[in-house]
Amino acid sequence: MLMPHMKRIALVALLTACAADEAAIPDGAPVAPSKEDSGDYTVSGAKIWYLVGNALTPGDDTLALTIKGPSSSQVVDLWLDNQFKKRATRTSSGWSFSLDISDLPPGDHTALLAADGDHYAFAAVKFKRSHPLYVAVSNDWDTGDHGDDKLERQDRLHANHPRMMMTHFVGPYTFTDPSVSATRAQTLVNWVKNWEQQAGDEIGLHVHPWCNFVTTAGVTCRTSPSFSKATDTTGYTVILGSYTRTELEKMFIKAGQLFEEHGLSKPTSFRAGGWTATIDVLKALSTAGHVVDASGANWAKLEEWEFVAGAQLYQWNRENWPTIDEESQPYYPNTGDLLADSAPHVDILEVPDNGALVDYVSTDEMVTGFRKNYMPGKALTEVKHYSIGYHPVNFSEAFFTRIDGAMTEIDKHLAADDKGPVIYARMSDLPKAFPQP
């Protein structure tokens, strides 16, 4: 039996031990550690990039840390941007934190960790909170067929960039061009379906108004106005927007039927041949069940066409897409104005082709455009998008080298590798990241 004075001594000892276990939280944030501080503690689990989520991409909303350190330390406090957030008590394996950062704004952030109420932190965890940058890689099927060498280069592009998801804007004339045999058409279908299954690629729609397709849709084929010559008896270079909305609806509905007849799903993304889309094109697309148009042209990159005798491609796009450049972002056009992002809206997301196609831009130009949308190492304060692509029909080794080089730079900033905010995306997924106002 303890005497009263012995009880007092035991109580004091217990309170002293508890005080050691639960050191008071300092009034202010601890001093950040210097490079010379000892490595008595190890911190693991931190990422560099934490994405702000949206309907397309889940947010990285939890800062999870595991700490190991001296057995003499009892508690560890976490301060985020100089604000006290949480205290962890010691377990048999050390300490751990799981902190909700869903409300943390985009930018650079620092978590400081201090033990037992120390005024000096033993670790500083620096990280970035950023919105995503979606990179859309696409190809435009200008003709009914493209050679096996072109297929091989596209296979190689996938092999070199395994994180890539591509949007194949397939031309319905693959199924109506009399020079493309049924066997060859099936080969192309099998090829593009393979990448849909293996890499998650999207199969969208690309339309040049070739007469062999237009007449199949029950529309009278036009031979003018052409964006490359006075007349075009094949219909290939005729401005798509010169057709009426009713005629366009017939074409897009027929294209969807042809896709389904040949084992492809109905397309929901689109790019007009020569980028020659109009408001009527977008309205007809909406009727046919499309959700994205990618015809907005970075017209300044088409300068090769500016002085081609009799050609209108450069001039038409300059006049119809005057505000589109490398930094243009997705928007929902006004029902009466293709360029206005104001109500009432067309129910189609316009995704500008802001990086253009390799026919018109070098590797350096594509990388420069990429950096205009994302400065490496800097968190994005809003969701952004960047597009690049090519034409399979002329996808030469030189063009392969161009886009492969640009994507090699883009791959250095992938969110999946915790190197940046970049995510490869399919066109038809982008409305989730860019919802209507």
C-alpha positions as a printed Julia matrix, in Angstrom:
437×3 Matrix{Float64}:
   0.0    0.0      0.0
   1.43   3.38    -1.13
   1.73   6.19     1.38
   0.07   9.52     0.36
   3.4   11.19    -0.48
   4.36   8.19    -2.65
   1.06   8.48    -4.53
   1.85  12.12    -5.25
   5.28  11.14    -6.6
   3.76   8.44    -8.86
   1.13  10.87   -10.18
   3.77  13.48   -10.99
   5.82  10.86   -12.83
   2.79   9.77   -14.84
   1.88  13.32   -15.77
   5.48  14.01   -16.75
   5.49  10.95   -19.0
   2.22  12.0    -20.62
   3.6   15.47   -21.19
   6.6   13.96   -22.95
   4.27  11.85   -25.08
   2.02  14.77   -25.96
   4.32  17.74   -26.42
   2.56  21.03   -26.89
   1.96  22.1    -30.48
   4.09  25.19   -31.18
   2.29  28.48   -31.74
   3.87  28.89   -35.18
   5.13  26.65   -37.94
   8.54  25.08   -37.41
  11.64  26.3    -39.17
  12.3   24.42   -42.4
  15.23  22.01   -42.27
  18.52  22.91   -43.84
  20.47  20.68   -46.19
  22.92  19.97   -43.36
  20.28  18.48   -41.04
  20.86  14.86   -40.07
  18.92  12.09   -41.71
  17.46  10.56   -38.53
  14.03  10.42   -40.16
  12.89   8.94   -43.46
   9.71  10.11   -45.18
   8.05   8.09   -47.95
   4.82   8.09   -49.93
   4.92  11.67   -51.22
   4.29  12.5    -54.86
   5.46  15.58   -56.72
   2.25  16.17   -58.71
  -1.26  15.98   -57.26
  -3.94  16.57   -59.9
  -7.11  18.55   -59.33
  -9.84  16.15   -60.41
 -12.74  16.54   -62.81
 -15.37  14.29   -64.4
 -12.72  12.73   -66.66
  -9.79  12.38   -64.26
 -10.07  11.5    -60.55
  -8.29  13.95   -58.28
  -5.13  13.12   -56.34
  -6.79  14.35   -53.19
  -4.84  12.61   -50.42
  -1.39  13.43   -49.13
  -0.28  10.11   -47.62
   3.05   9.97   -45.78
   4.87   7.32   -43.81
   7.66   8.34   -41.42
  10.29   6.3    -39.66
  12.55   7.79   -37.0
  14.2    7.44   -33.59
  12.33   5.39   -31.01
  12.78   8.25   -28.55
  10.44  10.46   -30.57
   6.78  10.18   -29.58
   4.68  12.47   -31.79
   5.04  14.03   -35.22
   3.2   17.17   -36.33
   2.38  18.12   -39.91
   2.16  21.72   -41.05
   0.91  22.51   -44.53
   1.84  25.88   -45.98
   2.66  27.06   -42.43
  -0.73  25.96   -41.06
  -0.96  23.19   -38.49
  -2.96  20.28   -39.9
  -2.47  17.07   -37.99
  -0.61  15.19   -35.27
   0.36  11.52   -35.48
   1.31   9.37   -32.52
   3.92   6.7    -32.67
   3.09   3.12   -33.63
   5.33   0.08   -33.79
   6.32   1.01   -37.34
   6.67   4.79   -36.94
   4.08   7.41   -37.96
   1.68   7.9    -40.85
  -0.43  10.74   -42.16
  -3.41  10.74   -44.51
  -4.44  14.3    -45.22
  -7.35  15.43   -47.45
  -6.04  18.07   -49.86
  -9.1   18.26   -52.13
  -9.61  21.92   -51.23
  -5.98  22.84   -51.76
  -5.65  25.37   -54.61
  -3.35  24.85   -57.61
   0.24  25.86   -57.04
   3.35  24.93   -55.06
   2.92  23.63   -51.53
   5.14  22.55   -48.65
   4.45  20.19   -45.77
   6.75  20.51   -42.75
   7.2   17.65   -40.29
   8.43  18.18   -36.73
   8.77  15.78   -33.8
   7.77  16.28   -30.16
   6.91  19.95   -30.49
  10.3   20.87   -31.88
  10.58  24.33   -33.42
  12.77  22.89   -36.18
  11.26  20.6    -38.81
  13.09  17.4    -39.63
  11.66  17.22   -43.16
  10.05  19.42   -45.79
   7.83  17.73   -48.4
   7.38  19.94   -51.45
   4.68  19.15   -54.03
   2.48  20.71   -56.69
  -1.27  20.79   -57.04
  -2.26  21.18   -60.7
  -5.1   20.85   -63.14
  -4.41  18.38   -65.99
  -3.15  19.15   -69.46
  -4.84  16.79   -71.93
  -2.83  15.96   -75.05
  -4.93  14.63   -77.94
  -3.02  12.85   -80.72
  -5.05  12.24   -83.87
  -4.8   11.2    -87.49
  -6.97  12.2    -90.46
  -7.9    9.53   -93.04
  -7.96  11.72   -96.13
  -8.2    8.77   -98.51
  -9.8    5.33   -98.54
  -6.49   3.54   -98.08
  -2.99   4.12   -96.81
  -0.12   1.7    -97.27
   1.28  -0.93   -94.97
   4.4    1.19   -94.45
   2.13   3.88   -92.95
   0.51   1.3    -90.68
   3.96   0.15   -89.51
   5.0    3.69   -88.59
   1.81   4.18   -86.6
   2.46   0.87   -84.82
   5.95   2.12   -84.02
   4.57   5.4    -82.67
   2.42   3.43   -80.25
   5.39   1.27   -79.26
   7.55   4.32   -78.58
   4.83   6.02   -76.51
   2.91   3.31   -74.62
   0.91   5.84   -72.56
  -0.57   7.38   -75.71
  -4.23   7.07   -76.57
  -4.99   8.21   -80.11
  -8.1    9.35   -81.95
  -8.27   7.88   -85.46
 -10.47  10.11   -87.61
 -11.49   7.37   -90.05
 -12.83   8.25   -93.49
 -16.08   6.53   -94.54
 -14.77   6.42   -98.13
 -12.71   3.41   -97.06
 -16.01   1.59   -97.58
 -17.19   3.39  -100.74
 -14.03   3.93  -102.79
 -14.12   1.37  -105.63
 -10.3    1.2   -105.63
 -10.31  -0.21  -102.07
 -11.2   -3.89  -102.08
 -13.41  -5.4    -99.4
 -10.42  -7.41   -98.2
  -8.26  -4.3    -97.85
 -11.03  -2.38   -96.1
 -11.34  -5.23   -93.6
  -7.58  -5.17   -93.03
  -7.8   -1.49   -92.12
 -10.81  -2.12   -89.89
  -8.98  -4.92   -88.08
  -5.92  -2.74   -87.65
  -7.75   0.23   -86.12
  -9.95  -2.01   -83.95
  -6.82  -3.69   -82.6
  -5.52  -0.35   -81.34
  -8.95   0.48   -79.94
  -8.79  -2.73   -77.9
  -5.09  -2.76   -77.05
  -4.45   0.91   -76.27
  -7.9    2.39   -75.71
  -7.76   4.41   -78.93
 -10.87   6.14   -80.24
 -12.35   5.72   -83.71
 -13.78   9.06   -84.83
 -14.93  10.37   -88.19
 -13.14  12.42   -90.86
 -14.96  13.61   -93.97
 -13.65  14.98   -97.2
 -16.7   15.02   -99.49
 -15.43  12.44  -101.97
 -18.13  11.84  -104.55
 -17.99   8.07  -104.04
 -19.13   8.63  -100.44
 -21.42  11.65  -100.9
 -23.56   9.96  -103.55
 -23.83   6.85  -101.36
 -25.4    9.11   -98.72
 -28.04  10.21  -101.24
 -26.54  13.67  -101.76
 -25.61  15.26  -105.08
 -21.83  15.62  -105.17
 -20.36  19.07  -105.7
 -17.16  19.85  -107.55
 -16.75  23.36  -106.17
 -15.89  25.41  -104.19
 -12.59  23.6   -103.78
  -9.9   24.72  -101.33
  -7.11  23.72  -103.72
  -8.28  24.39  -107.29
 -11.08  25.84  -109.41
 -13.05  22.59  -109.48
 -12.48  19.07  -108.21
 -14.43  16.36  -110.02
 -13.62  13.84  -107.28
 -15.14  16.06  -104.58
 -12.1   15.46  -102.35
 -11.06  19.09  -101.85
 -14.52  20.63  -101.92
 -15.21  22.77   -98.83
 -17.38  20.64   -96.55
 -19.19  23.69   -95.19
 -20.53  24.44   -98.66
 -23.08  21.64   -98.23
 -26.4   22.4    -96.54
 -27.23  21.24   -93.05
 -29.7   18.7    -94.41
 -27.11  17.3    -96.79
 -24.52  17.14   -94.02
 -26.92  15.29   -91.72
 -27.42  12.68   -94.43
 -23.66  12.28   -94.81
 -22.96  11.93   -91.1
 -25.81   9.5    -90.53
 -24.65   7.43   -93.51
 -21.09   7.42   -92.19
 -22.31   6.02   -88.88
 -24.23   3.31   -90.71
 -21.17   2.36   -92.75
 -19.08   2.15   -89.61
 -21.56  -0.18   -87.93
 -21.93  -2.33   -91.05
 -18.17  -2.9    -91.05
 -17.8   -3.69   -87.36
 -16.98  -0.23   -86.0
 -18.92   1.71   -83.38
 -20.77   4.87   -84.35
 -18.26   7.75   -84.16
 -18.82  10.62   -81.74
 -15.83  12.84   -82.61
 -15.13  14.56   -85.91
 -12.76  16.68   -87.97
 -13.69  18.22   -91.32
 -11.44  17.76   -94.31
  -9.32  20.87   -94.73
 -10.74  22.01   -91.33
 -13.64  23.45   -93.41
 -16.37  23.2    -90.78
 -19.14  25.75   -90.24
 -21.95  26.16   -87.71
 -24.16  24.05   -89.97
 -21.53  21.29   -89.87
 -21.57  21.36   -86.06
 -25.37  21.34   -85.89
 -25.51  18.39   -88.29
 -22.92  16.57   -86.19
 -25.02  17.06   -83.09
 -28.04  15.59   -84.86
 -25.95  12.55   -85.79
 -24.88  11.99   -82.16
 -21.42  13.54   -82.14
 -20.12  15.33   -79.05
 -16.81  16.79   -80.29
 -15.58  18.64   -83.36
 -11.83  19.15   -83.84
 -11.88  21.33   -86.95
 -10.77  24.62   -85.41
  -7.58  25.3    -87.37
  -4.4   26.97   -86.21
  -4.46  28.59   -89.64
  -1.13  30.42   -89.29
   0.63  27.06   -89.49
  -0.78  26.45   -92.99
   1.48  29.07   -94.57
   2.7   26.56   -97.17
  -0.68  27.08   -98.86
  -0.73  30.88   -98.73
   0.69  31.52  -102.19
  -0.38  28.34  -103.99
  -2.04  29.51  -107.21
  -5.79  28.96  -107.18
  -5.81  27.47  -103.66
  -8.02  28.79  -100.85
  -7.05  26.52   -97.94
  -4.95  29.1    -96.1
  -7.31  31.99   -96.84
 -10.49  30.05   -95.96
  -9.14  28.97   -92.58
  -7.74  32.41   -91.81
 -11.16  33.94   -92.49
 -13.21  31.28   -90.7
 -10.92  30.47   -87.75
  -9.17  33.84   -87.24
  -8.83  33.56   -83.45
  -7.43  30.01   -83.31
  -3.76  29.66   -82.37
  -1.48  27.44   -80.23
  -3.13  28.5    -76.98
  -6.78  28.16   -78.07
  -8.8   25.96   -75.72
 -12.0   23.9    -76.08
 -15.3   25.79   -76.04
 -18.96  25.42   -76.95
 -19.74  27.65   -79.96
 -22.74  29.92   -80.09
 -25.57  28.67   -82.32
 -25.05  31.61   -84.65
 -21.32  32.25   -84.33
 -18.68  29.54   -84.77
 -16.09  31.5    -82.77
 -18.22  32.85   -79.93
 -18.2   31.01   -76.61
 -21.58  32.32   -75.46
 -25.15  31.13   -74.99
 -27.11  29.73   -76.66
 -24.55  27.01   -77.33
 -24.32  24.29   -79.95
 -24.29  20.95   -78.15
 -20.8   20.19   -79.5
 -17.44  20.83   -77.85
 -15.08  22.54   -80.28
 -11.56  21.21   -79.63
  -9.18  23.4    -81.64
  -6.4   21.72   -83.58
  -4.02  24.11   -81.83
  -0.83  22.13   -82.44
  -1.66  21.4    -86.1
  -0.48  18.35   -88.08
   3.07  17.27   -88.9
   2.62  18.29   -92.54
   2.82  21.89   -91.37
   4.93  21.96   -88.19
   8.38  20.78   -87.14
   9.27  19.02   -83.9
  10.47  22.32   -82.44
   7.22  24.05   -83.39
   5.14  21.33   -81.75
   7.24  21.5    -78.59
   6.97  25.3    -78.56
   3.18  25.02   -78.85
   3.15  22.48   -76.04
   5.12  24.83   -73.8
   2.76  27.7    -74.55
   0.08  25.6    -72.87
   2.28  24.2    -70.13
   5.52  25.63   -68.8
   7.47  22.62   -67.47
   7.45  22.47   -63.69
   4.65  25.01   -63.24
   1.26  23.98   -61.9
  -1.75  24.71   -64.13
  -4.47  26.87   -62.62
  -7.07  25.59   -65.11
  -7.68  22.54   -67.28
  -5.92  22.75   -70.64
  -5.67  20.89   -73.92
  -3.1   20.48   -76.71
  -3.58  18.7    -80.05
  -1.11  17.3    -82.57
  -1.49  14.75   -85.37
  -0.77  13.57   -88.9
  -2.3   12.22   -92.1
  -1.77   8.46   -92.54
  -1.72   8.78   -96.35
   1.56  10.74   -96.29
   2.97   9.58   -92.95
   6.56   9.38   -94.14
   9.61   8.55   -92.07
  10.38  12.27   -91.89
   6.91  13.04   -90.55
   7.19  10.13   -88.11
  10.44  11.6    -86.78
   8.78  14.98   -86.28
   5.87  13.81   -84.16
   7.91  11.13   -82.38
  10.34  13.83   -81.28
   7.55  16.06   -79.99
   5.95  13.2    -78.08
   9.29  12.27   -76.55
   9.29  15.71   -74.95
   5.62  15.42   -73.94
   6.29  12.03   -72.32
   8.7   13.73   -69.91
   5.75  15.42   -68.19
   3.2   12.61   -67.77
   1.04  12.52   -64.66
   1.09   8.71   -64.74
   4.84   8.86   -64.09
   4.54  11.68   -61.52
   6.49  13.97   -63.84
   3.86  16.6    -64.58
   0.17  17.2    -65.31
   0.03  15.68   -68.81
  -2.55  13.02   -69.71
  -3.12  11.56   -73.18
  -6.83  11.71   -73.98
  -9.36  10.67   -76.61
 -11.33  13.44   -78.25
 -14.77  12.19   -77.2
 -13.71  12.1    -73.54
 -12.86  15.79   -73.44
 -16.42  17.09   -72.79
 -16.09  15.52   -69.33
 -13.11  17.76   -68.62
 -14.62  20.76   -70.42
 -18.34  20.68   -69.5
 -20.88  23.11   -70.89
 -21.27  26.28   -68.78
